[in-house]
Amino acid sequence: MSTFAEIRSVAWSTLVEALGFSVATDATLLIQAKTYTVATVPTASSYPRGIIYVSNETGGATLAFSDSTNWRRVQDRAIVS
């Protein structure tokens, strides 16, 4: 029989992976945003409040978030280009 902690861990991992993230299997929870290039970012309106990793953004790789219209760089809110 599984413990509550084991069930919670599996449920959380399943949910996070279903949202397009990766989860480390060690004792700490590590979430990795899905990687895109500038040319392959999905439509921002399809992922309101979504977070992605843009590997070849101007000025270097960065996290970006969807404002439902554009993907914006986390550090300065500039539109990913």
N, C-alpha and C positions, 0 to 999 in steps of 0.2 A: 504494500500500500504506500502511496506517495504521501509525503508530508505537504502541508500547506505551502511551505517555502518553495518546494520543488514545483508544485503546480503553478504558483505565482510566477516563478522564473520562466517556465515554459510558455505560459500565457503571454507574459510581457515580451519575450523573444519573438513569438509568433506575430503579435501585433506590430512590433517595431519592424520586423522584416516585411510584413504585408504592406507597410507604408513606404517601402523602398529603401530602408536603412539596413545596415549590417550590425550585428551584435557580437561582441567578443564573448568567448566562452569561459573566460577566467572569472575570478571572484568580483571584479569591478565591471560595471556596466559602461561599455564604450559604444557610442552610436557613431556610425560613419555615414555621412550624407552621400548620396549617389553622385558619381562624377560625370560631368558633361564637358564638352568643349563649347566655345561661344557659338559655333555653327549648329550644335546639336541640342541646345537647351530646349526643353519642352515649352509649350505655350503657357505663359504665366497665368492666364485666366483659368487654366485647368487645374492649377495648384495654388489656390489662394493661401497665403501664409506658409507656403512650402519653403524648404531650405535645400539648397544644392551646393555642390562644390564645382567651381568652374576652373578647369585645369590650365587654360591658356588665356585667361583674361588679361587685358591691358594692364601692365604693371605687375603681373604675376598671378599665380593661382590664388583663389579667394573663395570664401563662402558668399552665397548670394541668397536673397529671399524674394519671394513673389509678393508684390503689392496688388495682385490681381490684374495688373495691366502690363507691368514690366518686371524683369528680374533685376534687382538692385544689389550692388556690392554692399556688404555689411559695413565695411570700414568708412564709407563716405556717401552711401545712398545713391551713387552714380549708376546709371543704367548700364548693364553689362553690354559691352561692345567689342 
